[in-house]
Amino acid sequence: MAKVRLSGTVRGADDPHRSVRARLLYLLFDAGWDIYNSNGDQRITLGNIEKKITEAEAFVFTPGASLEDMFKAVSVFVGYQTLDKHLAGKPTVLLNSDRSWDPFFGVLSHLHKLGTIKQEFREFLLSADTPETVLTTLSAASQTGVPDAGREKLAHASSPLAVTDEPPPSDLLGNICVFCSATLEESSYLEDGENLGRLIAHHGFGCVSGAGKSGIMGAVVKGASQAGGWTGGSNVPHIIELEGLPEGLSSFWLRPDIYTRMEVMIQHSNAFVIMPGGAGTFQELLALMIFRQQGNPLMKDKPVVIYNRQNRAGIGFWDPLIDLLDGVCQPGEFVVATQLEDILPAIQSRLPQAISEAC
């Protein structure tokens, strides 16, 4: 029997979405689906999310979208984008009867207009307004499958067989992780990436990245390594086949999936910069905010700076995302910089005192 994974958490007898979820459960079960997480009590972590994805044949997201729900939904979409074999042919439907998913769709729509999301995301993350339309949408999508993401593997890309690990210099102040786009190739964005990499190296920090060769991701590594800085990065085999690996990495951590990749990057970093990016960068920032709110020790005393690059009309690259976070995050969980030169001072002023004094 086919298995569908349900998102969301049931928050007691007075949960306003309880009746909608109950109706959805009945319809799914009556239609022949086995249901994972029917009670909304299964905890998803970076360590187990790939397993949860692998064991299901479809995904349904319920009303009352939380940070964790949005993280899981964008994670599925990133999996589609990066041709994750565990997601092949598995449809995703979002029940948006309460419009709580609208800010999430707004971020993706904004990034699509900016060109960092190439796919028409609504063809991958299917929206429904009622439990009944979830069933019809899910049934149709199960027959037609998931659209082609329009990506091809590089002709000469291959996964490294060994993990190189040159330890950071003993006098390094710490590591700054940069989450950003590996597809954005506009020259001014690439220049920002190189400049940030140089600034990180010149200020005595190591640079951690997703180890992609192209876009801003490759530019950051280039800038840091050419400035003589230490650079570390993590990637996964199926993404390396799409994007390749940059030159100049001091340390590389090969991981089996994008979630353990994120985890090792967080473990090796003392601060985070969110540069212009796409769905993957959106996903990574949500992971940081979830860890922050859970009190995860991996995020203790680690500042997060969003580089909200302004265009000529004064519109910030991350405006919709910042609006979304303002509704679900507490003051101080992240800081916004609109100028590249403000990023390092914002980080230095928020690091633990011993590091700040060394700066």
C-alpha positions as a Python dict, from the first residue, in 0.01 Angstrom:
ca = {
    (1, 'M'): (0, 0, 0),
    (2, 'A'): (133, 349, -86),
    (3, 'K'): (255, 561, 204),
    (4, 'V'): (199, 935, 241),
    (5, 'R'): (385, 1145, 497),
    (6, 'L'): (177, 1411, 669),
    (7, 'S'): (334, 1726, 809),
    (8, 'G'): (222, 1938, 1099),
    (9, 'T'): (172, 1895, 1470),
    (10, 'V'): (-158, 1846, 1653),
    (11, 'R'): (-156, 2102, 1934),
    (12, 'G'): (-415, 1958, 2170),
    (13, 'A'): (-793, 1922, 2162),
    (14, 'D'): (-844, 2292, 2087),
    (15, 'D'): (-616, 2299, 1782),
    (16, 'P'): (-818, 2494, 1518),
    (17, 'H'): (-682, 2268, 1244),
    (18, 'R'): (-774, 1944, 1417),
    (19, 'S'): (-1102, 1891, 1230),
    (20, 'V'): (-941, 1964, 892),
    (21, 'R'): (-664, 1717, 970),
    (22, 'A'): (-918, 1456, 1080),
    (23, 'R'): (-1109, 1498, 753),
    (24, 'L'): (-786, 1471, 557),
    (25, 'L'): (-684, 1156, 745),
    (26, 'Y'): (-1019, 993, 674),
    (27, 'L'): (-1006, 1074, 304),
    (28, 'L'): (-646, 957, 262),
    (29, 'F'): (-709, 632, 449),
    (30, 'D'): (-1034, 570, 263),
    (31, 'A'): (-852, 623, -69),
    (32, 'G'): (-601, 351, 16),
    (33, 'W'): (-307, 548, 153),
    (34, 'D'): (-110, 440, 457),
    (35, 'I'): (-28, 749, 664),
    (36, 'Y'): (296, 837, 838),
    (37, 'N'): (279, 1093, 1119),
    (38, 'S'): (-100, 1088, 1145),
    (39, 'N'): (-87, 1221, 1503),
    (40, 'G'): (171, 1487, 1422),
    (41, 'D'): (406, 1358, 1689),
    (42, 'Q'): (708, 1251, 1487),
    (43, 'R'): (1017, 1468, 1527),
    (44, 'I'): (1218, 1545, 1215),
    (45, 'T'): (1590, 1623, 1250),
    (46, 'L'): (1872, 1686, 1004),
    (47, 'G'): (1994, 1337, 1085),
    (48, 'N'): (1671, 1153, 1003),
    (49, 'I'): (1488, 1363, 743),
    (50, 'E'): (1640, 1182, 445),
    (51, 'K'): (1518, 850, 589),
    (52, 'K'): (1170, 997, 636),
    (53, 'I'): (1169, 1111, 274),
    (54, 'T'): (1294, 775, 148),
    (55, 'E'): (1026, 571, 324),
    (56, 'A'): (728, 768, 183),
    (57, 'E'): (574, 775, -166),
    (58, 'A'): (408, 1118, -133),
    (59, 'F'): (397, 1421, 98),
    (60, 'V'): (104, 1626, 224),
    (61, 'F'): (152, 1946, 424),
    (62, 'T'): (-130, 2064, 647),
    (63, 'P'): (-260, 2410, 750),
    (64, 'G'): (-96, 2605, 1029),
    (65, 'A'): (243, 2620, 858),
    (66, 'S'): (526, 2644, 1110),
    (67, 'L'): (897, 2707, 1056),
    (68, 'E'): (958, 2333, 1068),
    (69, 'D'): (679, 2266, 817),
    (70, 'M'): (821, 2527, 580),
    (71, 'F'): (1170, 2382, 622),
    (72, 'K'): (1043, 2034, 528),
    (73, 'A'): (845, 2165, 229),
    (74, 'V'): (1134, 2365, 85),
    (75, 'S'): (1363, 2067, 153),
    (76, 'V'): (1144, 1849, -68),
    (77, 'F'): (1154, 2117, -339),
    (78, 'V'): (1534, 2143, -316),
    (79, 'G'): (1544, 1765, -353),
    (80, 'Y'): (1342, 1793, -674),
    (81, 'Q'): (1577, 2067, -799),
    (82, 'T'): (1891, 1866, -730),
    (83, 'L'): (1757, 1541, -876),
    (84, 'D'): (1758, 1351, -547),
    (85, 'K'): (1684, 992, -648),
    (86, 'H'): (1485, 937, -328),
    (87, 'L'): (1227, 1193, -446),
    (88, 'A'): (1184, 1067, -801),
    (89, 'G'): (815, 1050, -888),
    (90, 'K'): (695, 1143, -538),
    (91, 'P'): (433, 1423, -541),
    (92, 'T'): (388, 1694, -278),
    (93, 'V'): (61, 1873, -194),
    (94, 'L'): (21, 2167, 46),
    (95, 'L'): (-323, 2217, 204),
    (96, 'N'): (-348, 2595, 229),
    (97, 'S'): (-704, 2631, 354),
    (98, 'D'): (-599, 2887, 618),
    (99, 'R'): (-360, 3078, 384),
    (100, 'S'): (-75, 3018, 631),
    (101, 'W'): (140, 2896, 341),
    (102, 'D'): (101, 3225, 151),
    (103, 'P'): (420, 3389, 295),
    (104, 'F'): (616, 3075, 206),
    (105, 'F'): (487, 3084, -152),
    (106, 'G'): (560, 3457, -156),
    (107, 'V'): (929, 3396, -88),
    (108, 'L'): (951, 3132, -360),
    (109, 'S'): (766, 3356, -606),
    (110, 'H'): (1003, 3645, -533),
    (111, 'L'): (1309, 3423, -589),
    (112, 'H'): (1156, 3289, -910),
    (113, 'K'): (1119, 3646, -1040),
    (114, 'L'): (1480, 3719, -943),
    (115, 'G'): (1596, 3411, -1132),
    (116, 'T'): (1749, 3209, -848),
    (117, 'I'): (1467, 2958, -877),
    (118, 'K'): (1450, 2846, -1240),
    (119, 'Q'): (1162, 2602, -1206),
    (120, 'E'): (794, 2693, -1181),
    (121, 'F'): (775, 2584, -818),
    (122, 'R'): (394, 2555, -812),
    (123, 'E'): (424, 2261, -1049),
    (124, 'F'): (631, 2080, -785),
    (125, 'L'): (467, 2203, -464),
    (126, 'L'): (99, 2162, -548),
    (127, 'S'): (-148, 2378, -357),
    (128, 'A'): (-497, 2267, -248),
    (129, 'D'): (-772, 2457, -65),
    (130, 'T'): (-970, 2167, 83),
    (131, 'P'): (-902, 1810, 201),
    (132, 'E'): (-1108, 1687, -95),
    (133, 'T'): (-888, 1870, -347),
    (134, 'V'): (-580, 1729, -174),
    (135, 'L'): (-704, 1384, -273),
    (136, 'T'): (-780, 1472, -634),
    (137, 'T'): (-451, 1660, -672),
    (138, 'L'): (-253, 1380, -511),
    (139, 'S'): (-421, 1118, -727),
    (140, 'A'): (-352, 1308, -1050),
    (141, 'A'): (8, 1385, -953),
    (142, 'S'): (72, 1022, -862),
    (143, 'Q'): (-23, 930, -1216),
    (144, 'T'): (171, 1201, -1398),
    (145, 'G'): (476, 1210, -1171),
    (146, 'V'): (699, 1504, -1082),
    (147, 'P'): (797, 1751, -1359),
    (148, 'D'): (1147, 1755, -1502),
    (149, 'A'): (1363, 2003, -1308),
    (150, 'G'): (1550, 2092, -1627),
    (151, 'R'): (1897, 2016, -1495),
    (152, 'E'): (2171, 1798, -1640),
    (153, 'K'): (2481, 1646, -1490),
    (154, 'L'): (2815, 1796, -1584),
    (155, 'A'): (3005, 1595, -1843),
    (156, 'H'): (3323, 1562, -1638),
    (157, 'A'): (3196, 1603, -1282),
    (158, 'S'): (3272, 1325, -1040),
    (159, 'S'): (3244, 1279, -667),
    (160, 'P'): (3573, 1280, -477),
    (161, 'L'): (3668, 942, -337),
    (162, 'A'): (3863, 1083, -45),
    (163, 'V'): (3788, 1355, 208),
    (164, 'T'): (4068, 1611, 236),
    (165, 'D'): (4101, 1777, 572),
    (166, 'E'): (4367, 2041, 620),
    (167, 'P'): (4299, 2170, 972),
    (168, 'P'): (4241, 2544, 1020),
    (169, 'P'): (4547, 2745, 1126),
    (170, 'S'): (4589, 2777, 1501),
    (171, 'D'): (4563, 3157, 1486),
    (172, 'L'): (4226, 3154, 1306),
    (173, 'L'): (3962, 3355, 1493),
    (174, 'G'): (3684, 3122, 1386),
    (175, 'N'): (3489, 3024, 1076),
    (176, 'I'): (3217, 3216, 893),
    (177, 'C'): (2976, 3004, 690),
    (178, 'V'): (2831, 3160, 375),
    (179, 'F'): (2502, 3023, 245),
    (180, 'C'): (2434, 3145, -109),
    (181, 'S'): (2339, 3065, -468),
    (182, 'A'): (2538, 2826, -683),
    (183, 'T'): (2345, 2929, -996),
    (184, 'L'): (2340, 3311, -989),
    (185, 'E'): (2599, 3425, -1245),
    (186, 'E'): (2532, 3800, -1270),
    (187, 'S'): (2870, 3975, -1251),
    (188, 'S'): (2782, 4218, -969),
    (189, 'Y'): (2665, 3930, -747),
    (190, 'L'): (2981, 3732, -823),
    (191, 'E'): (3187, 4040, -736),
    (192, 'D'): (3006, 4062, -401),
    (193, 'G'): (3085, 3696, -340),
    (194, 'E'): (3456, 3735, -411),
    (195, 'N'): (3475, 4051, -202),
    (196, 'L'): (3307, 3880, 92),
    (197, 'G'): (3547, 3588, 68),
    (198, 'R'): (3841, 3828, 74),
    (199, 'L'): (3697, 4021, 368),
    (200, 'I'): (3653, 3699, 565),
    (201, 'A'): (4017, 3601, 503),
    (202, 'H'): (4156, 3950, 569),
    (203, 'H'): (3974, 3966, 905),
    (204, 'G'): (4134, 3642, 1020),
    (205, 'F'): (3839, 3407, 975),
    (206, 'G'): (3805, 3083, 785),
    (207, 'C'): (3536, 3054, 518),
    (208, 'V'): (3291, 2762, 514),
    (209, 'S'): (3061, 2705, 216),
    (210, 'G'): (2852, 2447, 34),
    (211, 'A'): (3151, 2374, -191),
    (212, 'G'): (2984, 2450, -521),
    (213, 'K'): (3201, 2555, -815),
    (214, 'S'): (2956, 2794, -979),
    (215, 'G'): (2765, 3110, -889),
    (216, 'I'): (2820, 3312, -574),
    (217, 'M'): (2924, 2995, -391),
    (218, 'G'): (3224, 2945, -615),
    (219, 'A'): (3305, 3318, -604),
    (220, 'V'): (3319, 3322, -223),
    (221, 'V'): (3566, 3032, -217),
    (222, 'K'): (3773, 3198, -490),
    (223, 'G'): (3791, 3527, -301),
    (224, 'A'): (3886, 3366, 29),
    (225, 'S'): (4143, 3125, -112),
    (226, 'Q'): (4310, 3386, -334),
    (227, 'A'): (4342, 3609, -27),
    (228, 'G'): (4532, 3330, 148),
    (229, 'G'): (4245, 3226, 371),
    (230, 'W'): (4147, 2882, 496),
    (231, 'T'): (3836, 2744, 324),
    (232, 'G'): (3621, 2447, 417),
    (233, 'G'): (3314, 2308, 248),
    (234, 'S'): (3072, 2019, 226),
    (235, 'N'): (2877, 1873, -63),
    (236, 'V'): (2697, 1556, -167),
    (237, 'P'): (2763, 1327, -465),
    (238, 'H'): (2452, 1399, -670),
    (239, 'I'): (2494, 1778, -638),
    (240, 'I'): (2863, 1759, -723),
    (241, 'E'): (2754, 1593, -1048),
    (242, 'L'): (2544, 1903, -1122),
    (243, 'E'): (2774, 2181, -1001),
    (244, 'G'): (3128, 2047, -964),
    (245, 'L'): (3372, 2141, -687),
    (246, 'P'): (3562, 2471, -657),
    (247, 'E'): (3939, 2501, -656),
    (248, 'G'): (4105, 2627, -342),
    (249, 'L'): (3926, 2423, -73),
    (250, 'S'): (4151, 2359, 226),
    (251, 'S'): (3910, 2106, 373),
    (252, 'F'): (3626, 1911, 217),
    (253, 'W'): (3363, 1703, 396),
    (254, 'L'): (3175, 1465, 171),
    (255, 'R'): (2828, 1382, 303),
    (256, 'P'): (2552, 1150, 173),
    (257, 'D'): (2264, 1401, 175),
    (258, 'I'): (2192, 1774, 195),
    (259, 'Y'): (2084, 1754, 559),
    (260, 'T'): (2401, 1603, 704),
    (261, 'R'): (2584, 1844, 472),
    (262, 'M'): (2411, 2136, 646),
    (263, 'E'): (2483, 1986, 985),
    (264, 'V'): (2859, 1956, 931),
    (265, 'M'): (2873, 2312, 796),
    (266, 'I'): (2694, 2440, 1107),
    (267, 'Q'): (2923, 2236, 1333),
    (268, 'H'): (3234, 2389, 1176),
    (269, 'S'): (3112, 2750, 1185),
    (270, 'N'): (3099, 3033, 1439),
    (271, 'A'): (2878, 3269, 1238),
    (272, 'F'): (2662, 3266, 926),
    (273, 'V'): (2604, 3499, 632),
    (274, 'I'): (2297, 3459, 411),
    (275, 'M'): (2393, 3594, 68),
    (276, 'P'): (2154, 3613, -230),
    (277, 'G'): (2040, 3264, -314),
    (278, 'G'): (1753, 3040, -407),
    (279, 'A'): (1545, 2768, -246),
    (280, 'G'): (1853, 2600, -97),
    (281, 'T'): (1960, 2919, 80),
    (282, 'F'): (1603, 2969, 204),
    (283, 'Q'): (1613, 2612, 338),
    (284, 'E'): (1947, 2667, 513),
    (285, 'L'): (1832, 2985, 686),
    (286, 'L'): (1518, 2812, 811),
    (287, 'A'): (1736, 2535, 954),
    (288, 'L'): (1943, 2793, 1144),
    (289, 'M'): (1631, 2961, 1284),
    (290, 'I'): (1481, 2628, 1392),
    (291, 'F'): (1803, 2531, 1568),
    (292, 'R'): (1811, 2875, 1732),
    (293, 'Q'): (1455, 2843, 1862),
    (294, 'Q'): (1514, 2486, 1984),
    (295, 'G'): (1816, 2601, 2183),
    (296, 'N'): (2034, 2360, 1988),
    (297, 'P'): (2394, 2387, 2115),
    (298, 'L'): (2516, 2394, 1754),
    (299, 'M'): (2381, 2753, 1734),
    (300, 'K'): (2500, 2881, 2073),
    (301, 'D'): (2651, 3232, 2041),
    (302, 'K'): (2656, 3210, 1661),
    (303, 'P'): (2528, 3526, 1486),
    (304, 'V'): (2330, 3513, 1162),
    (305, 'V'): (2354, 3805, 918),
    (306, 'I'): (2119, 3832, 621),
    (307, 'Y'): (2272, 4036, 338),
    (308, 'N'): (1962, 4205, 200),
    (309, 'R'): (2123, 4347, -114),
    (310, 'Q'): (1921, 4639, -249),
    (311, 'N'): (1844, 4690, -617),
    (312, 'R'): (1817, 5030, -789),
    (313, 'A'): (1452, 5056, -688),
    (314, 'G'): (1542, 5002, -323),
    (315, 'I'): (1389, 4655, -310),
    (316, 'G'): (1587, 4412, -97),
    (317, 'F'): (1676, 4069, -228),
    (318, 'W'): (1541, 3902, 87),
    (319, 'D'): (1249, 4140, 167),
    (320, 'P'): (974, 3871, 159),
    (321, 'L'): (1188, 3630, 359),
    (322, 'I'): (1261, 3891, 626),
    (323, 'D'): (887, 3969, 645),
    (324, 'L'): (816, 3598, 693),
    (325, 'L'): (1079, 3564, 968),
    (326, 'D'): (961, 3878, 1146),
    (327, 'G'): (631, 3698, 1206),
    (328, 'V'): (785, 3386, 1359),
    (329, 'C'): (1124, 3487, 1506),
    (330, 'Q'): (1226, 3688, 1810),
    (331, 'P'): (1434, 4009, 1787),
    (332, 'G'): (1804, 3928, 1780),
    (333, 'E'): (1773, 3586, 1622),
    (334, 'F'): (1916, 3738, 1304),
    (335, 'V'): (2043, 4076, 1186),
    (336, 'V'): (2008, 4241, 846),
    (337, 'A'): (2286, 4418, 655),
    (338, 'T'): (2217, 4612, 336),
    (339, 'Q'): (2581, 4694, 254),
    (340, 'L'): (2852, 4436, 200),
    (341, 'E'): (3099, 4626, 419),
    (342, 'D'): (2855, 4606, 714),
    (343, 'I'): (2854, 4224, 726),
    (344, 'L'): (3183, 4161, 909),
    (345, 'P'): (3128, 4437, 1171),
    (346, 'A'): (2780, 4297, 1238),
    (347, 'I'): (2931, 3952, 1298),
    (348, 'Q'): (3225, 4073, 1507),
    (349, 'S'): (3003, 4274, 1741),
    (350, 'R'): (2788, 3967, 1812),
    (351, 'L'): (3055, 3702, 1862),
    (352, 'P'): (3151, 3582, 2210),
    (353, 'Q'): (3372, 3832, 2393),
    (354, 'A'): (3698, 3637, 2356),
    (355, 'I'): (3666, 3630, 1976),
    (356, 'S'): (3546, 3992, 1957),
    (357, 'E'): (3846, 4114, 2157),
    (358, 'A'): (4083, 3918, 1933),
    (359, 'C'): (3928, 4085, 1628),
}
